[in-house]
Amino acid sequence: MKRFFQFFLNKRARAAIFALVIALAQALVFSLVLTTAATATQAAETGEGVQETALAALQKQYESALNIIEHNVQNASSIPILTYHSFAKQTDANKKWSDDAAENSWILPEKQFEAQMDYLAENKFHTATLEELEQYLRGKLKLPDRTVVLTFDDGYRSNIEIAYPILKKHKFHAAVFLITGAIGNERYSTAASRTPLDFMNWTDLNRRGDAFSYYSHTHEMHTEYDNGTTKFAAEPLKTVTRDLITSKSLTGAVYFAYPHGRADARGKALLKEQGFRMAFIIERGYASRSTDRFAIPRFSVTPSMDDDEFRQICNREAS
Ligand SMILES: [Zn+2]
């Protein structure tokens, strides 16, 4: 009887201990949930503060890089931004891809791209993200002296098949401005008179997020007419506004590249109104703190660009 009582006691004691442990675990989980929620709310309320902390961490990272890399002793006074379009596996750089001269100029042979990226890697260039560029232009972040920004326009499949493995090899980063209406379309023509090319699909692009970030190049306002205007500049305001909203909701982007690299006053105003924070054109020039953030210049890299010119651009020696 005594033994049974002892056993019962033990059993009760065990049950009590079990219940206590469960209660403690529940309390712990509950307090963790509360703490997480509180932190999230605090972070949301003080978004600026969180961003400042992240910036300070980034700055530290660059400063340690500056100390290590002898030639990077200065902070960049301006930044070269490079624009690429499509790529092709081709050994002969002089081969014409098509009879359309304009089309030939925006398809770069793989070997040429690889040599350019090798040069950047050998010379310890930093490939900045657009978020970094924005903070730099706002005067909130210093970037290493040897910094470039790589951008790819339109969203061609060749970006994934040819450029991606090369970027990945060097742990480089590139911003892709997507014509969101072309994504998932097997073949799409970016201009009224050009041959349709293969585009990325949403699965491709989700899988390449380690090297690429995606931004807006309109949803379907990219088409260039033979008279040189684009849908973005020529279509009614209502249509263009709706298009921007669609593209923004698909990419979540606050950065934009004008179709065919040309800014127009109406487009600029509209982008600001729709909450975009930077917009890029194609025009030779470097980005600095005095640059209009809605007409940021980019150098177009074409097959006719030789190694010397590429190096001059990257080292801010080009005009
Ligand atoms: Zn384009």
Boltz pocket constraint, residues with backbone or C-beta under 6 A from the ligand:
constraints:
  - pocket:
      binder: B
      contacts: [[A, 153], [A, 154], [A, 190], [A, 217], [A, 222], [A, 258], [A, 259], [A, 260], [A, 261]]
      max_distance: 6.0
